[in-house]
Amino acid sequence: METSKKKRQFKMPHTYVILVSIMVLMLILTHIIPAGQYERVEDPVSGKMVVVPGSYQTIDVEAPGFFDLFMALEQGYVEAANIMFLIIFAYGFVYVLTKNGTMDAALGTMVKKVGNNVQLLIPVTMLILGLLASTMGIYEEVYGLFPIFVGIFIALGYDALVGGATIFLGVSIGYAAGTTNPYNVAVAQDVAGVDLYSGMWMRWLVFIVFEAVTIIYLMAYARKVKADPTKSVVYGVSLDDVERKSLDDLKDVKMTGRQKACLVLFFGVIGFLMYAVLNLGWYVDEISSLFLMAMVAAGILSGYSATEICKTFIESTKSMVGSMLIVGFTRGITILMQQGYITDTIVYGLVSLLEGASKYVSAYGMLIIQNLVKFFINGSTSQATITMPIMAPTAELVGLSKQIAIMAYQFGNGFADFFWPTGCALCCGLMGVPINKWYKFAAPLFGIFLVLEFIFITFAVAIGY
């Protein structure tokens, strides 16, 4: 009789299961953590509502019940409808360009021009997106690029994660470094009462170091996958089921007149998108409309009839339903915490741990706290307006500058965004990568980031930054 037993391997649950579990956890916490809130007043400069330090008090509210869990999910979909439509319309545009052969023809032309240097697309793209995010605060505006780059890198012999990470890490690292980002550093400095964009040299140093480390990390992974596709963390799953084309196959693809017109449309849309975001104040609603219009235009240039355009759009939505639905879960988590009034209580409890600590311990504590708070507050401006009125005076009480408190916020808010499920789940869905596979790739990088964050904080305290 055979007595040996197969070892059971732990299998990470589906992304939806993970997010539902987080929602259930939040629901339970609303019944355990006392409800409370800070008083809020309007900041005269930024016009944003900020908390009043020392004003925290517990309040008597009814914690959400079991039925509210499902209501929060439904409300999450309602509140995040604009993001969901952005995802659908952006992918619809890309799907038409893929179906009519424009993407393959364009890749073939690019391969002919750059030869074996196609891997340079990774650092170039990451630096461009990083600079835009760091200076202008670009973030959600790049969601439409995910399906484009996933398709490009799969066709070039990499995997979906390389294409998605090029966009996700490029923009999120730049956004976190926040050299002149108006949505994180600028808000934090305004709330803390620090001169706008002061201490910028340190943030440029942070940008250079973190972008360089991330590019090296991703390119090393990309080379490994290129050499042996079985080394991919998403091998056999996700969008790797898509038919791959060799570089030789791509070189043989000839571009037709219709495809050339579609390619001009593609670059025109991307170029105008960047212009409109930076100069016209466009955001999600306008960008969604632009992609919808571009999808129709691409269909017309492809010679499709009205019926064919509609059928192609319906086909495209089938691939993005899973990604789209993730948005509701992440927003639902936030809604549950808002209903239970536990966010302010969590912040109050964590900051209380810093009382009586030394300068270095306080600086490290603020860094850890901001990383933890990011799990509960999915929004850079929200985290700044809640934590900075408390953290800035706390830093001064222990002999630290407010810039240290801002740096701790900058690191905790930004560089944790690609790790916590509430931050990375949506982008994992956009790139078609299961969240457990993303963690297998991203966890070592996050560990490197934490080490770098502590080094920078130590350096900043030592020089009196």
Steps between C-alpha positions, in 0.01 A plus 500: 500500500627840406540709814649814355267793458525786257586823664222747476612823348344826605310656215434872512126573473350686207543878502129547568524266800789704640310827457179359648704372794637850554146639487388245760801593716408869477142415594622311806736784596213749495348295785830479692669837449313790664349748260660841518597802300704818498347839447572634153538855377559644157861586426500864378775440242409165341128514573513137622351374824777410747486353848548709813784353714387392845132503404449124480200366688298183496149516359193285529405354163350169398760275344412361154332160497527191281264638237705822488792292375312435176364854492857634525599290200207630296573858606864443413404419143282810483773730635767347276288495184718758325814289550317189380389669179851633445627141511234377257537778245881505509520128439233524230726738307802274542297191408401649164865583423601148597224329303571695181872415518627853568685402817681205339597711199626782722700257713649349186614843386644578842690170511651571159619841620641415842592134452612338825464824699123461550564450873587871519126563472483411871727771648397764248129450572553484876705819505248693290206388715704550817583858411139580407373344824765660717451851364138514382335230709400274207361169628148384409552654158728209399244225560428486128866415431494170689341286228723665239826418674388156613430413137826653380722314745324167454549537126867581558549174690468619858191457720199701612670598824792672324262711293273583793783566745666738255193721527403435863845530656609781270208723593467398867870548583501841335176597673641396837824695454281806445758761405223752419198270513202724586297211644733364765810704595343838425192418711713357781727806510205736493326320785824479701569871452822448306608714202363350181746265328774572751759225544460397137861384462429208732194395303694506172760279666221266612358498147835411342583222748159333507444522123847358435450211741158422354622509139792270582267262686241484220755470220672212681165322525422578135832354381434184701153457349629574149767232534266242651121566498451230766675733747207744477302528823184495286608211279194305389249749638347836418574661165786263429239282331504764225674382187859619497669619183874469454704803406552346154123467457452863594765613253306334218177689574432772243305812593201589284368847429211454743738383770724802444197726545409315821856535629489875438170506689656306789794738546272796448269381778789438743659835417177694536423312822824621658439854377142504630597364841780751547338806342122456489443343839358178359440209733328163492167601340657691213766233443235227487307696239819549297571126493138423404518747214838359395362146498221603259749689283733198491210281391414739218863518385511121505210486258260350756128555469302645791387149593856367489621782724230420754575127490873566539433721801290226661780249435750730670294534818514124560872523569472789745202404715726343764723808517206737506324326788806523725443876525176453693665277758782745575256791527265291717775447756535876540125545531477248785770682696325830442171356624666366814702819565812298583759668278559796735512265798770290333705810420457632857606168650809466283619857555455461877777238489753772418455690827829529688710337226846621395565676167612194305236274653233762424618534140497123451163481675348761269628305200349174625173670595460663157559163334232344721257788456526457123316170534201682646510821295515448125568853382806724523314824568275334760798354682674837501201693636442242775854422615709812437320734745590243767841379380651844434454632859604159636828524309572845644427384854783245480744736330446396139421727208164487328683390186573167672129451564429583135764253383349228716160575346652507151659157547210337681230636271679453168735205513248279681240560231625223273501251789179530704203321335289817512761668281622228265186288442361726228827519308545123532160465338594743223812301414322165538733378774359316807582689816688205652730495196554874533609452861746231397659756269455818705563385861882494466491844337284635783751360749780686318290815509449475876875474552555806278228692684666440838837601353358825363316576826818437700700723266237774518494499881880495517543809280207686657298500178 
